[in-house]
Amino acid sequence: TSTPDTKEIEVTLKINSEDLSRILQTFYRYNYNVKASYHQSQYEDDLKDRFNEFMRFINP
């Protein structure tokens, strides 16, 4: 996506790799602005946390 008043474009990439550090370093080296990155373990932890919060909401 992009905003009409800038030349910036927002891109979402889904990369099939367990180690994103090299890819992220390449983006940083070329001065790309990386908004967020999620590794598989972080993603799983987030899902578990959200599930647990949902279960507490359903069963107070």
N, CA, C and O atoms as a Maestro MAE file, in Angstrom:
{
 s_m_m2io_version
 :::
 2.0.0
}

f_m_ct {
 s_m_title
 :::
 protein
 m_atom[240] {
  # First column is atom index #
  i_m_mmod_type
  r_m_x_coord
  r_m_y_coord
  r_m_z_coord
  i_m_residue_number
  s_m_chain_name
  s_m_pdb_residue_name
  s_m_pdb_atom_name
  i_m_atomic_number
  :::
  1 25 0.840 -1.182 0.000 1 A "THR " " N  " 7
  2 3 0.000 0.000 0.000 1 A "THR " " CA " 6
  3 2 0.877 1.235 0.000 1 A "THR " " C  " 6
  4 15 2.058 1.171 0.343 1 A "THR " " O  " 8
  5 25 0.307 2.336 -0.378 2 A "SER " " N  " 7
  6 3 1.051 3.585 -0.352 2 A "SER " " CA " 6
  7 2 0.091 4.724 -0.052 2 A "SER " " C  " 6
  8 15 -1.122 4.604 -0.224 2 A "SER " " O  " 8
  9 25 0.658 5.815 0.396 3 A "THR " " N  " 7
  10 3 -0.148 7.002 0.630 3 A "THR " " CA " 6
  11 2 0.063 7.952 -0.534 3 A "THR " " C  " 6
  12 15 1.165 8.028 -1.077 3 A "THR " " O  " 8
  13 25 -0.970 8.674 -0.924 4 A "PRO " " N  " 7
  14 3 -0.858 9.526 -2.116 4 A "PRO " " CA " 6
  15 2 0.145 10.671 -1.987 4 A "PRO " " C  " 6
  16 15 0.676 11.135 -2.996 4 A "PRO " " O  " 8
  17 25 0.414 11.131 -0.770 5 A "ASP " " N  " 7
  18 3 1.276 12.302 -0.608 5 A "ASP " " CA " 6
  19 2 2.757 11.963 -0.415 5 A "ASP " " C  " 6
  20 15 3.567 12.868 -0.214 5 A "ASP " " O  " 8
  21 25 3.127 10.686 -0.470 6 A "THR " " N  " 7
  22 3 4.540 10.315 -0.335 6 A "THR " " CA " 6
  23 2 4.935 9.351 -1.441 6 A "THR " " C  " 6
  24 15 4.098 8.852 -2.193 6 A "THR " " O  " 8
  25 25 6.216 9.109 -1.515 7 A "LYS " " N  " 7
  26 3 6.728 8.141 -2.477 7 A "LYS " " CA " 6
  27 2 7.022 6.802 -1.805 7 A "LYS " " C  " 6
  28 15 7.646 5.925 -2.403 7 A "LYS " " O  " 8
  29 25 6.575 6.649 -0.571 8 A "GLU " " N  " 7
  30 3 6.816 5.414 0.166 8 A "GLU " " CA " 6
  31 2 5.756 4.373 -0.157 8 A "GLU " " C  " 6
  32 15 4.592 4.693 -0.394 8 A "GLU " " O  " 8
  33 25 6.186 3.134 -0.161 9 A "ILE " " N  " 7
  34 3 5.292 2.004 -0.392 9 A "ILE " " CA " 6
  35 2 5.454 1.037 0.774 9 A "ILE " " C  " 6
  36 15 6.573 0.741 1.193 9 A "ILE " " O  " 8
  37 25 4.342 0.553 1.289 10 A "GLU " " N  " 7
  38 3 4.382 -0.435 2.363 10 A "GLU " " CA " 6
  39 2 4.203 -1.818 1.750 10 A "GLU " " C  " 6
  40 15 3.238 -2.078 1.032 10 A "GLU " " O  " 8
  41 25 5.157 -2.702 2.050 11 A "VAL " " N  " 7
  42 3 5.165 -4.042 1.466 11 A "VAL " " CA " 6
  43 2 5.164 -5.067 2.591 11 A "VAL " " C  " 6
  44 15 5.876 -4.909 3.583 11 A "VAL " " O  " 8
  45 25 4.367 -6.113 2.436 12 A "THR " " N  " 7
  46 3 4.356 -7.220 3.385 12 A "THR " " CA " 6
  47 2 4.966 -8.435 2.710 12 A "THR " " C  " 6
  48 15 4.541 -8.837 1.627 12 A "THR " " O  " 8
  49 25 5.968 -9.017 3.359 13 A "LEU " " N  " 7
  50 3 6.635 -10.195 2.813 13 A "LEU " " CA " 6
  51 2 6.437 -11.376 3.751 13 A "LEU " " C  " 6
  52 15 6.567 -11.240 4.968 13 A "LEU " " O  " 8
  53 25 6.129 -12.509 3.194 14 A "LYS " " N  " 7
  54 3 6.084 -13.749 3.964 14 A "LYS " " CA " 6
  55 2 7.217 -14.613 3.432 14 A "LYS " " C  " 6
  56 15 7.209 -15.022 2.271 14 A "LYS " " O  " 8
  57 25 8.183 -14.884 4.287 15 A "ILE " " N  " 7
  58 3 9.401 -15.563 3.863 15 A "ILE " " CA " 6
  59 2 9.481 -16.917 4.557 15 A "ILE " " C  " 6
  60 15 9.321 -17.011 5.774 15 A "ILE " " O  " 8
  61 25 9.728 -17.950 3.783 16 A "ASN " " N  " 7
  62 3 9.821 -19.304 4.313 16 A "ASN " " CA " 6
  63 2 11.265 -19.579 4.725 16 A "ASN " " C  " 6
  64 15 12.019 -20.240 4.011 16 A "ASN " " O  " 8
  65 25 11.626 -19.059 5.887 17 A "SER " " N  " 7
  66 3 12.975 -19.237 6.407 17 A "SER " " CA " 6
  67 2 12.920 -19.147 7.920 17 A "SER " " C  " 6
  68 15 12.186 -18.328 8.473 17 A "SER " " O  " 8
  69 25 13.697 -19.991 8.592 18 A "GLU " " N  " 7
  70 3 13.701 -19.951 10.050 18 A "GLU " " CA " 6
  71 2 14.586 -18.838 10.589 18 A "GLU " " C  " 6
  72 15 14.326 -18.310 11.670 18 A "GLU " " O  " 8
  73 25 15.615 -18.479 9.859 19 A "ASP " " N  " 7
  74 3 16.538 -17.443 10.318 19 A "ASP " " CA " 6
  75 2 16.386 -16.207 9.437 19 A "ASP " " C  " 6
  76 15 16.828 -16.191 8.288 19 A "ASP " " O  " 8
  77 25 15.761 -15.180 9.986 20 A "LEU " " N  " 7
  78 3 15.531 -13.951 9.227 20 A "LEU " " CA " 6
  79 2 16.637 -12.915 9.419 20 A "LEU " " C  " 6
  80 15 16.601 -11.855 8.793 20 A "LEU " " O  " 8
  81 25 17.596 -13.200 10.255 21 A "SER " " N  " 7
  82 3 18.592 -12.181 10.592 21 A "SER " " CA " 6
  83 2 19.366 -11.687 9.368 21 A "SER " " C  " 6
  84 15 19.608 -10.487 9.247 21 A "SER " " O  " 8
  85 25 19.755 -12.573 8.468 22 A "ARG " " N  " 7
  86 3 20.497 -12.142 7.271 22 A "ARG " " CA " 6
  87 2 19.628 -11.282 6.363 22 A "ARG " " C  " 6
  88 15 20.084 -10.280 5.812 22 A "ARG " " O  " 8
  89 25 18.380 -11.682 6.216 23 A "ILE " " N  " 7
  90 3 17.464 -10.925 5.361 23 A "ILE " " CA " 6
  91 2 17.219 -9.544 5.952 23 A "ILE " " C  " 6
  92 15 17.235 -8.544 5.233 23 A "ILE " " O  " 8
  93 25 16.993 -9.488 7.256 24 A "LEU " " N  " 7
  94 3 16.769 -8.200 7.916 24 A "LEU " " CA " 6
  95 2 17.994 -7.302 7.806 24 A "LEU " " C  " 6
  96 15 17.865 -6.103 7.561 24 A "LEU " " O  " 8
  97 25 19.179 -7.873 7.985 25 A "GLN " " N  " 7
  98 3 20.403 -7.079 7.874 25 A "GLN " " CA " 6
  99 2 20.559 -6.489 6.477 25 A "GLN " " C  " 6
  100 15 21.060 -5.374 6.333 25 A "GLN " " O  " 8
  101 25 20.143 -7.211 5.460 26 A "THR " " N  " 7
  102 3 20.206 -6.689 4.093 26 A "THR " " CA " 6
  103 2 19.279 -5.495 3.931 26 A "THR " " C  " 6
  104 15 19.657 -4.490 3.329 26 A "THR " " O  " 8
  105 25 18.074 -5.599 4.462 27 A "PHE " " N  " 7
  106 3 17.152 -4.465 4.399 27 A "PHE " " CA " 6
  107 2 17.729 -3.254 5.128 27 A "PHE " " C  " 6
  108 15 17.660 -2.134 4.623 27 A "PHE " " O  " 8
  109 25 18.296 -3.476 6.307 28 A "TYR " " N  " 7
  110 3 18.879 -2.366 7.068 28 A "TYR " " CA " 6
  111 2 20.066 -1.751 6.325 28 A "TYR " " C  " 6
  112 15 20.238 -0.532 6.321 28 A "TYR " " O  " 8
  113 25 20.882 -2.599 5.698 29 A "ARG " " N  " 7
  114 3 22.056 -2.111 4.971 29 A "ARG " " CA " 6
  115 2 21.655 -1.165 3.841 29 A "ARG " " C  " 6
  116 15 22.368 -0.203 3.555 29 A "ARG " " O  " 8
  117 25 20.525 -1.432 3.203 30 A "TYR " " N  " 7
  118 3 20.054 -0.581 2.116 30 A "TYR " " CA " 6
  119 2 19.042 0.463 2.584 30 A "TYR " " C  " 6
  120 15 18.304 1.034 1.781 30 A "TYR " " O  " 8
  121 25 19.021 0.702 3.896 31 A "ASN " " N  " 7
  122 3 18.198 1.749 4.519 31 A "ASN " " CA " 6
  123 2 16.697 1.584 4.304 31 A "ASN " " C  " 6
  124 15 15.972 2.570 4.168 31 A "ASN " " O  " 8
  125 25 16.240 0.353 4.275 32 A "TYR " " N  " 7
  126 3 14.802 0.106 4.246 32 A "TYR " " CA " 6
  127 2 14.267 0.209 5.670 32 A "TYR " " C  " 6
  128 15 14.944 -0.177 6.623 32 A "TYR " " O  " 8
  129 25 13.073 0.721 5.807 33 A "ASN " " N  " 7
  130 3 12.435 0.830 7.112 33 A "ASN " " CA " 6
  131 2 11.626 -0.442 7.365 33 A "ASN " " C  " 6
  132 15 10.589 -0.656 6.739 33 A "ASN " " O  " 8
  133 25 12.099 -1.277 8.276 34 A "VAL " " N  " 7
  134 3 11.401 -2.517 8.619 34 A "VAL " " CA " 6
  135 2 10.498 -2.217 9.804 34 A "VAL " " C  " 6
  136 15 10.974 -1.931 10.902 34 A "VAL " " O  " 8
  137 25 9.193 -2.285 9.576 35 A "LYS " " N  " 7
  138 3 8.230 -1.976 10.635 35 A "LYS " " CA " 6
  139 2 8.143 -3.088 11.665 35 A "LYS " " C  " 6
  140 15 8.072 -2.817 12.864 35 A "LYS " " O  " 8
  141 25 8.149 -4.333 11.214 36 A "ALA " " N  " 7
  142 3 8.029 -5.463 12.135 36 A "ALA " " CA " 6
  143 2 8.537 -6.725 11.461 36 A "ALA " " C  " 6
  144 15 8.518 -6.851 10.237 36 A "ALA " " O  " 8
  145 25 8.988 -7.648 12.285 37 A "SER " " N  " 7
  146 3 9.352 -8.974 11.794 37 A "SER " " CA " 6
  147 2 8.959 -9.980 12.864 37 A "SER " " C  " 6
  148 15 9.091 -9.716 14.059 37 A "SER " " O  " 8
  149 25 8.487 -11.109 12.432 38 A "TYR " " N  " 7
  150 3 8.025 -12.138 13.355 38 A "TYR " " CA " 6
  151 2 8.667 -13.461 12.979 38 A "TYR " " C  " 6
  152 15 8.546 -13.937 11.851 38 A "TYR " " O  " 8
  153 25 9.340 -14.031 13.938 39 A "HIS " " N  " 7
  154 3 9.919 -15.351 13.751 39 A "HIS " " CA " 6
  155 2 8.893 -16.375 14.209 39 A "HIS " " C  " 6
  156 15 7.980 -16.040 14.965 39 A "HIS " " O  " 8
  157 25 9.026 -17.588 13.772 40 A "GLN " " N  " 7
  158 3 8.033 -18.622 14.066 40 A "GLN " " CA " 6
  159 2 7.787 -18.752 15.565 40 A "GLN " " C  " 6
  160 15 6.633 -18.832 15.985 40 A "GLN " " O  " 8
  161 25 8.824 -18.775 16.372 41 A "SER " " N  " 7
  162 3 8.633 -18.941 17.813 41 A "SER " " CA " 6
  163 2 7.867 -17.759 18.403 41 A "SER " " C  " 6
  164 15 7.025 -17.952 19.280 41 A "SER " " O  " 8
  165 25 8.142 -16.549 17.942 42 A "GLN " " N  " 7
  166 3 7.404 -15.383 18.421 42 A "GLN " " CA " 6
  167 2 5.944 -15.487 18.018 42 A "GLN " " C  " 6
  168 15 5.053 -15.166 18.805 42 A "GLN " " O  " 8
  169 25 5.701 -15.928 16.812 43 A "TYR " " N  " 7
  170 3 4.340 -16.070 16.311 43 A "TYR " " CA " 6
  171 2 3.572 -17.092 17.145 43 A "TYR " " C  " 6
  172 15 2.428 -16.849 17.529 43 A "TYR " " O  " 8
  173 25 4.195 -18.223 17.421 44 A "GLU " " N  " 7
  174 3 3.542 -19.252 18.227 44 A "GLU " " CA " 6
  175 2 3.279 -18.754 19.641 44 A "GLU " " C  " 6
  176 15 2.216 -19.018 20.202 44 A "GLU " " O  " 8
  177 25 4.229 -18.042 20.218 45 A "ASP " " N  " 7
  178 3 4.033 -17.491 21.560 45 A "ASP " " CA " 6
  179 2 2.878 -16.504 21.581 45 A "ASP " " C  " 6
  180 15 2.070 -16.513 22.510 45 A "ASP " " O  " 8
  181 25 2.794 -15.660 20.572 46 A "ASP " " N  " 7
  182 3 1.686 -14.704 20.485 46 A "ASP " " CA " 6
  183 2 0.348 -15.421 20.372 46 A "ASP " " C  " 6
  184 15 -0.624 -15.031 21.018 46 A "ASP " " O  " 8
  185 25 0.294 -16.462 19.558 47 A "LEU " " N  " 7
  186 3 -0.949 -17.219 19.416 47 A "LEU " " CA " 6
  187 2 -1.350 -17.878 20.728 47 A "LEU " " C  " 6
  188 15 -2.525 -17.867 21.096 47 A "LEU " " O  " 8
  189 25 -0.394 -18.445 21.428 48 A "LYS " " N  " 7
  190 3 -0.685 -19.077 22.719 48 A "LYS " " CA " 6
  191 2 -1.194 -18.049 23.719 48 A "LYS " " C  " 6
  192 15 -2.160 -18.304 24.439 48 A "LYS " " O  " 8
  193 25 -0.548 -16.894 23.766 49 A "ASP " " N  " 7
  194 3 -0.984 -15.838 24.682 49 A "ASP " " CA " 6
  195 2 -2.397 -15.374 24.362 49 A "ASP " " C  " 6
  196 15 -3.215 -15.200 25.265 49 A "ASP " " O  " 8
  197 25 -2.681 -15.176 23.106 50 A "ARG " " N  " 7
  198 3 -4.025 -14.741 22.703 50 A "ARG " " CA " 6
  199 2 -5.066 -15.802 23.025 50 A "ARG " " C  " 6
  200 15 -6.165 -15.478 23.475 50 A "ARG " " O  " 8
  201 25 -4.730 -17.059 22.800 51 A "PHE " " N  " 7
  202 3 -5.654 -18.141 23.118 51 A "PHE " " CA " 6
  203 2 -5.936 -18.175 24.616 51 A "PHE " " C  " 6
  204 15 -7.088 -18.292 25.032 51 A "PHE " " O  " 8
  205 25 -4.893 -18.074 25.417 52 A "ASN " " N  " 7
  206 3 -5.075 -18.093 26.871 52 A "ASN " " CA " 6
  207 2 -5.915 -16.916 27.349 52 A "ASN " " C  " 6
  208 15 -6.766 -17.079 28.223 52 A "ASN " " O  " 8
  209 25 -5.688 -15.750 26.794 53 A "GLU " " N  " 7
  210 3 -6.509 -14.585 27.147 53 A "GLU " " CA " 6
  211 2 -7.961 -14.799 26.744 53 A "GLU " " C  " 6
  212 15 -8.870 -14.436 27.490 53 A "GLU " " O  " 8
  213 25 -8.186 -15.378 25.586 54 A "PHE " " N  " 7
  214 3 -9.539 -15.658 25.119 54 A "PHE " " CA " 6
  215 2 -10.228 -16.659 26.043 54 A "PHE " " C  " 6
  216 15 -11.401 -16.492 26.377 54 A "PHE " " O  " 8
  217 25 -9.504 -17.694 26.456 55 A "MET " " N  " 7
  218 3 -10.084 -18.692 27.357 55 A "MET " " CA " 6
  219 2 -10.427 -18.076 28.709 55 A "MET " " C  " 6
  220 15 -11.441 -18.437 29.306 55 A "MET " " O  " 8
  221 25 -9.611 -17.164 29.200 56 A "ARG " " N  " 7
  222 3 -9.925 -16.472 30.463 56 A "ARG " " CA " 6
  223 2 -11.142 -15.576 30.299 56 A "ARG " " C  " 6
  224 15 -11.923 -15.405 31.235 56 A "ARG " " O  " 8
  225 25 -11.303 -15.011 29.120 57 A "PHE " " N  " 7
  226 3 -12.460 -14.168 28.843 57 A "PHE " " CA " 6
  227 2 -13.738 -15.004 28.821 57 A "PHE " " C  " 6
  228 15 -14.767 -14.585 29.352 57 A "PHE " " O  " 8
  229 25 -13.671 -16.177 28.211 58 A "ILE " " N  " 7
  230 3 -14.847 -17.049 28.118 58 A "ILE " " CA " 6
  231 2 -15.185 -17.674 29.470 58 A "ILE " " C  " 6
  232 15 -16.355 -17.765 29.840 58 A "ILE " " O  " 8
  233 25 -14.175 -18.097 30.195 59 A "ASN " " N  " 7
  234 3 -14.364 -18.761 31.495 59 A "ASN " " CA " 6
  235 2 -13.761 -17.915 32.607 59 A "ASN " " C  " 6
  236 15 -12.640 -18.171 33.045 59 A "ASN " " O  " 8
  237 25 -14.495 -16.912 33.064 60 A "PRO " " N  " 7
  238 3 -13.923 -16.019 34.099 60 A "PRO " " CA " 6
  239 2 -13.677 -16.706 35.423 60 A "PRO " " C  " 6
  240 15 -13.203 -16.074 36.368 60 A "PRO " " O  " 8
  :::
 }
 m_bond[239] {
  # First column is bond index #
  i_m_from
  i_m_to
  i_m_order
  :::
  1 1 2 1
  2 2 3 1
  3 3 4 2
  4 3 5 1
  5 5 6 1
  6 6 7 1
  7 7 8 2
  8 7 9 1
  9 9 10 1
  10 10 11 1
  11 11 12 2
  12 11 13 1
  13 13 14 1
  14 14 15 1
  15 15 16 2
  16 15 17 1
  17 17 18 1
  18 18 19 1
  19 19 20 2
  20 19 21 1
  21 21 22 1
  22 22 23 1
  23 23 24 2
  24 23 25 1
  25 25 26 1
  26 26 27 1
  27 27 28 2
  28 27 29 1
  29 29 30 1
  30 30 31 1
  31 31 32 2
  32 31 33 1
  33 33 34 1
  34 34 35 1
  35 35 36 2
  36 35 37 1
  37 37 38 1
  38 38 39 1
  39 39 40 2
  40 39 41 1
  41 41 42 1
  42 42 43 1
  43 43 44 2
  44 43 45 1
  45 45 46 1
  46 46 47 1
  47 47 48 2
  48 47 49 1
  49 49 50 1
  50 50 51 1
  51 51 52 2
  52 51 53 1
  53 53 54 1
  54 54 55 1
  55 55 56 2
  56 55 57 1
  57 57 58 1
  58 58 59 1
  59 59 60 2
  60 59 61 1
  61 61 62 1
  62 62 63 1
  63 63 64 2
  64 63 65 1
  65 65 66 1
  66 66 67 1
  67 67 68 2
  68 67 69 1
  69 69 70 1
  70 70 71 1
  71 71 72 2
  72 71 73 1
  73 73 74 1
  74 74 75 1
  75 75 76 2
  76 75 77 1
  77 77 78 1
  78 78 79 1
  79 79 80 2
  80 79 81 1
  81 81 82 1
  82 82 83 1
  83 83 84 2
  84 83 85 1
  85 85 86 1
  86 86 87 1
  87 87 88 2
  88 87 89 1
  89 89 90 1
  90 90 91 1
  91 91 92 2
  92 91 93 1
  93 93 94 1
  94 94 95 1
  95 95 96 2
  96 95 97 1
  97 97 98 1
  98 98 99 1
  99 99 100 2
  100 99 101 1
  101 101 102 1
  102 102 103 1
  103 103 104 2
  104 103 105 1
  105 105 106 1
  106 106 107 1
  107 107 108 2
  108 107 109 1
  109 109 110 1
  110 110 111 1
  111 111 112 2
  112 111 113 1
  113 113 114 1
  114 114 115 1
  115 115 116 2
  116 115 117 1
  117 117 118 1
  118 118 119 1
  119 119 120 2
  120 119 121 1
  121 121 122 1
  122 122 123 1
  123 123 124 2
  124 123 125 1
  125 125 126 1
  126 126 127 1
  127 127 128 2
  128 127 129 1
  129 129 130 1
  130 130 131 1
  131 131 132 2
  132 131 133 1
  133 133 134 1
  134 134 135 1
  135 135 136 2
  136 135 137 1
  137 137 138 1
  138 138 139 1
  139 139 140 2
  140 139 141 1
  141 141 142 1
  142 142 143 1
  143 143 144 2
  144 143 145 1
  145 145 146 1
  146 146 147 1
  147 147 148 2
  148 147 149 1
  149 149 150 1
  150 150 151 1
  151 151 152 2
  152 151 153 1
  153 153 154 1
  154 154 155 1
  155 155 156 2
  156 155 157 1
  157 157 158 1
  158 158 159 1
  159 159 160 2
  160 159 161 1
  161 161 162 1
  162 162 163 1
  163 163 164 2
  164 163 165 1
  165 165 166 1
  166 166 167 1
  167 167 168 2
  168 167 169 1
  169 169 170 1
  170 170 171 1
  171 171 172 2
  172 171 173 1
  173 173 174 1
  174 174 175 1
  175 175 176 2
  176 175 177 1
  177 177 178 1
  178 178 179 1
  179 179 180 2
  180 179 181 1
  181 181 182 1
  182 182 183 1
  183 183 184 2
  184 183 185 1
  185 185 186 1
  186 186 187 1
  187 187 188 2
  188 187 189 1
  189 189 190 1
  190 190 191 1
  191 191 192 2
  192 191 193 1
  193 193 194 1
  194 194 195 1
  195 195 196 2
  196 195 197 1
  197 197 198 1
  198 198 199 1
  199 199 200 2
  200 199 201 1
  201 201 202 1
  202 202 203 1
  203 203 204 2
  204 203 205 1
  205 205 206 1
  206 206 207 1
  207 207 208 2
  208 207 209 1
  209 209 210 1
  210 210 211 1
  211 211 212 2
  212 211 213 1
  213 213 214 1
  214 214 215 1
  215 215 216 2
  216 215 217 1
  217 217 218 1
  218 218 219 1
  219 219 220 2
  220 219 221 1
  221 221 222 1
  222 222 223 1
  223 223 224 2
  224 223 225 1
  225 225 226 1
  226 226 227 1
  227 227 228 2
  228 227 229 1
  229 229 230 1
  230 230 231 1
  231 231 232 2
  232 231 233 1
  233 233 234 1
  234 234 235 1
  235 235 236 2
  236 235 237 1
  237 237 238 1
  238 238 239 1
  239 239 240 2
  :::
 }
}
